[in-house]
Amino acid sequence: MQQVNLQSLSYFLERHEGPCLSLYQPTHRSHPENQQDLIRYKNLLKTLEQSLAEKYAKSEIESLMQPFQQLADNHDFWQRQVLDGLAILADETHFEVFTLQRQPEAFAVVSDSFHLKPLLRITQTQDRFQVLCITRTDIEMYEGTREGLDQVIFAEGFPEHIDDTYDETAPMIPRSSYGLGPSYRQRQALRYQGGRKDAVQADKERFLGVVARALHNNISKNAKLPVVLVGLPENLGAFRKHNANPYVLEQEIHVDPSALSEEQLLEKAWAIVEPVAAKRVQEEISRFQQAHGTGLANGDLDRTLAAILDGRVDTLLVDAEKKLAGKIDREARKVELVADFSDPNADDVLDDLAEMVLRRGGDVKIIPSQYMPTDTGIASIYRF
């Protein structure tokens, strides 16, 4: 299973020969709710099989469906879900399972491209944020939306504890590489001879300085998500001395992180992030409206397709909830809508247009339905 980001989706953004299978399903973290998850999964597999049967031979269907069936037989997998949804993307050579932080709509489709909009929503949504909990000696980080938070598992080498940064010349060495034997304790004791209070403050400053730099360089430059700081003022102040990260929000939560439940943390953090998220959405809508007034934006499917093929689309706003069954005819530069997704060549054309923009180096922003400036499900902003 992979973490969902644009890098992990790179293979699935490419064009492929042969059928592309996409399955999305809500899951549950605990008993008894999770008892129905496997049943729902098997029902979605029937949808895939029925769609494949419209075009492919029995032997091909069995080969494509084999990894899906193997997952169905994995009892431990279904009993140990720790998040709220599944996404499975598969073709003749790949079978990738993503666990999701928010529940997707149950959906299964076979097409000539992968259905990625629910995953793009996770990576491109405007209400996603991070929370950094800071104490004198430790940090914890969470990522989520208004619907929930999940703890970030740092890559090896990220300084999670003050012991990780004893040697300032090698600040990113994981704590397991140091060991905490007598020699380490002796070094600490020698440092404290100059005054324990000063040494403790120096250690904190060093640790939080390394954390600030690592957060900026290793996380925020890629994620580009707003970060809420949580901690006592003296610890957040030490962090701020070294912070040059534009994604760290000014407003803070001044409380010992250990005093908050995850639900309380989400409530306090979302109160800070909500106006920021709303502003980000409104900025994109205003940008579309201004460009539309000069002829550099539109919400028409066929005109947007032509502009994408010509490399003109800089940003595509996509309705998070809307789906349109259809096909993309690149030669005719037309979007052909169909009745439903039972056709094995049909996919969500909004999803297809988004993938085309990403493959050409443009940006895609997944926008809640209530904010969309058009009723077609898309709004495109041109480069020229």
LOPASE-285336 format. One record per residue (C-alpha): x, y, z. Coordinates in steps of 0.25 Angstrom, whole numbers, plus 5000, padded with zeros to 4 digits. Example, Ala and Ser with C-alpha at 12.3 -4.5 7.8 and 13.67 -1.06 7.14 Angstrom:
504949825031
505549965029
This chain:
500050005000
500550144996
500350285002
499550364993
500250474986
500550514971
501850444971
501150314975
500050334964
501050364953
500950224946
499450234947
499450374940
500050314928
499250264916
499250104915
498850004906
497749904911
496749914922
496950004934
496149954946
495850054957
495150024970
494750114982
494050074995
493750125008
494350045020
494250045035
495250045046
494549965056
493549845059
492449825056
492349935045
493549865038
492749735036
492049785024
493349835017
493749705010
492249685005
492249814999
493649794993
493149664986
491949734981
492849834974
493649724968
492449674961
492249814955
493649804950
493449664944
492149694937
492849814931
493949734926
493049624921
492549734910
493849734903
494849624908
495049474908
494849394921
496349364922
496649514922
495649544932
496149434941
497549484940
497149634943
496249594954
497249494961
497949594970
496549654974
496149514978
497349494986
497149624994
495649574997
496249445003
497249525012
496449525025
497549605033
497449715023
495949735025
496049725040
497149825041
496749945034
497250075041
496650175031
495350205025
495450165010
496050084999
496550114985
497050004976
497650034963
498049914954
498349874940
499149754934
500449784941
500049874953
499149854965
499249964975
498449984988
498350124994
497650145008
496950275009
496650365020
495250405016
494150315011
494050314996
492750284989
492650134986
493050124971
493650024961
493950044947
494649984935
495250084925
496350114916
496950204927
496950204942
495850274950
496750364959
495850484963
495650434977
497150414979
497350554973
496450614982
497250564994
498550624988
497950744982
496750784991
496750924997
496350885011
497550795014
498550835025
499550785035
499750805050
501150805057
501050775071
502350825078
502950805092
504350835097
504750695094
503850635084
502950665072
501750595066
501050625052
499650605047
499050625033
497550625030
496350705026
495150755034
494650615034
495850555042
497350555045
498350435044
499750435049
500850455039
501950345039
503250415037
504250365027
505550315034
506450425038
505350525041
505650585055
504550535064
505250545077
506350635083
507250515084
507250515068
507950645067
509150635078
510150645067
509850785060
510750745048
509850625045
508450675049
507650575041
508250445047
507150355052
507150325067
507450185065
508850215060
509250285072
508950185083
508650235097
509750165104
510750215115
511550295106
510350375101
509950405116
511450445119
511450545108
510150605112
510650615127
511850685122
511050785114
510150815126
511350855135
511350985129
509951005135
508750915134
507751025130
508551085119
508950945114
507450905113
507051035106
508251015096
507750865093
506350915091
506751025082
507650935074
506550825073
505450915069
506350985059
506650855052
505150825052
504850955046
505750935034
505350785032
503950825032
504150935021
505150855012
504650715014
503150735015
502550865012
503250894999
502550774993
501250775001
500950925001
499950905012
499651005023
500250965036
499650995050
500650995062
500250935075
501050955088
501351035099
501751185095
503251165100
503451045091
502751105079
503551225081
504851145080
504251085067
503951215061
505351275063
505751175052
504551165043
504551215029
503451135025
502351215018
501251105020
501351115035
500151195039
500251315049
499151265058
499551165068
498951065078
499551095092
499450975100
500250855103
499950755092
499750635102
498550705108
497750695095
497050575090
497050555075
495650605073
495950735081
497250755073
496450745060
495350845065
496350945070
497250935057
496050935047
495551065054
496951125050
496951065036
495551075031
495651225027
497051195021
496451085013
495251165009
496151275004
496951184996
495651134989
495151274987
496551324981
496451214970
494951254967
495351394966
496451364957
495551284948
494551404948
495551504944
496151414933
494751384928
494551534926
495751544917
495451414909
496551334916
495551234923
494351154921
493451044926
493150974913
493550824912
493950834897
494650964897
495450924910
495850794903
496350864891
497150964900
497750844907
498150774895
498850914890
499550924904
498851054907
498151004921
498951054933
497951014943
496750934943
495650944954
494850814956
493550784963
493850694975
492550624975
492150624960
492350504950
492050504935
492050374928
492650384914
493850374905
494950464900
495150474885
496450534883
496450544868
495050604867
495350684880
494050654885
493450604898
492450494896
491550464908
490850334910
489750284919
490550214930
491850154933
491450004929
492150034916
493649974918
494150094910
493450204918
494050274929
493750404937
494150504926
494450614937
495450514942
496050494929
496150644926
496850664940
497850554936
498150614923
498450744929
499450684939
500150604929
500450744922
500950804934
499750884938
499050894952
497750824956
496950884968
495850794973
494750894978
493450864986
492250864978
491650984985
492751074981
492951034966
492651154957
492051064946
491050954945
491850864935
492750814946
494050884941
494551024940
495851044932
496851154933
497751174921
499251214920
499051294907
